Amino acid sequence: MIVEQIHPSPVLLAGAAVIAQVFYPLVYGDARDLLGITSVVLFSAASITHAALTRGARTALVLVAVFAGGGFLVDVLGLATGFPFGRYSYGDGLGPAVLGVPLVAGLAWAMMAWPSWIVAGRLTSGRWSRIGFAAWALASWDLFLDPQMVSGGYWRWADPEPGLPGVYGVPLTNHLGWLVVAVLLMLAFDALAGTRDVPDHLDAVPVGTFLWVYFSSILAHTIFFGLPYAALWGAIGMGVVAVPVALQRSQRLRS
């Protein structure tokens, strides 16, 4: 059954994820690791639940299969071969792993893929342009993610140069690999799930979480993580999608 009004479940899950992310930079050691994993689990649950409630169980299952499953398999390939991101290795802070890849990695793909898909639909009605915007939205998130995770010791690159100016430890090949994979996964998702739009107010949760990730990442990287250049590159890259969506949302709230 598809809801016709905002359901509390994804709201509560997203709210809990935001709370976990707020406290994440304020703690250290095992507590930070646990909060990081918890925020991904809650965030991905919010995305999957929202997809099921607004677009149906099939869409939610495709979301999990393509992004959680497909993203995990791409990570397995990347870890074993260095393709398509470059050679890297994981630390011990991301919880249980299979084939060397933490299980939470697949959930991280799914957690941001759904908001990326939804906000892309706010910017364009064309099929191919939506896939392009959604892929860019997802891939540009890594401009924040990778520097933060490398700085925290969650993974490291065997050959991190060349990278973006001011950002150390993350190679350009990784960002290019993210974009290629994001395009391929969005193509697969579109083919399997299709496009079903709903009234804008029903998508408040994924739109809100996308904008939260954008603005909170700029703040956290600048103030708490000591990564001002990553904040700048992320603000520019992810801002290609986030800023127009934020302006659009602001205009609708005023009208």
Buried (B, 14 or more C-beta within 10 A) or exposed (E): EEBEEBBEBBBBBBBBBBBBBEBBBEEEEEEBBBBBBBBBBBBBBBBBBBBBBBBBEBBBBBBBBBBBBBBBEBBBBBBEEBEBBBBBEBBEBBBEBEEEBBBBBBBBBBBBBBBBBBBBBBBBEEEEEBBBBBBBBBBBBBBBBBBBBBBBEBBBBEEBEEBBEEBBBBBBBBBBBBBBBBBBBBBBBBEBBEBEEBEBEBBBBBBBBBBBBBBBBBEBBBEEBEBBBBBBBBBEBBBEBBBBBBEBBEEEEEE
